[in-house]
Amino acid sequence: MNINRAFKVGVLGFWGLGQAAARILTPK
């Protein structure tokens, strides 16, 4: 298993969740 790849996927997934939460919590 490639740790570097898993780390990148984890970071992208976490960032994606952050963006989704920001869109839901930020009214426009």
C-alpha positions as CSV (number, residue, x, y, z in Angstrom):
1,M,0.0,0.0,0.0
2,N,1.4,3.4,-1.0
3,I,1.3,5.6,2.1
4,N,1.9,8.8,0.1
5,R,-1.1,8.1,-2.1
6,A,-3.3,7.3,0.9
7,F,-2.1,10.5,2.5
8,K,-3.0,12.6,-0.6
9,V,-6.4,10.9,-0.9
10,G,-7.1,11.6,2.8
11,V,-6.1,15.3,2.5
12,L,-8.3,15.7,-0.6
13,G,-11.2,14.0,1.1
14,F,-10.8,16.1,4.2
15,W,-10.6,19.3,2.1
16,G,-13.7,18.2,0.1
17,L,-15.7,17.8,3.3
18,G,-14.5,21.2,4.5
19,Q,-15.6,22.8,1.2
20,A,-19.0,21.1,1.4
21,A,-19.5,22.2,5.1
22,A,-18.5,25.7,4.2
23,R,-21.1,25.8,1.3
24,I,-23.8,24.5,3.7
25,L,-22.9,26.8,6.6
26,T,-22.3,29.9,4.4
27,P,-25.5,31.4,3.1
28,K,-25.4,33.1,-0.3
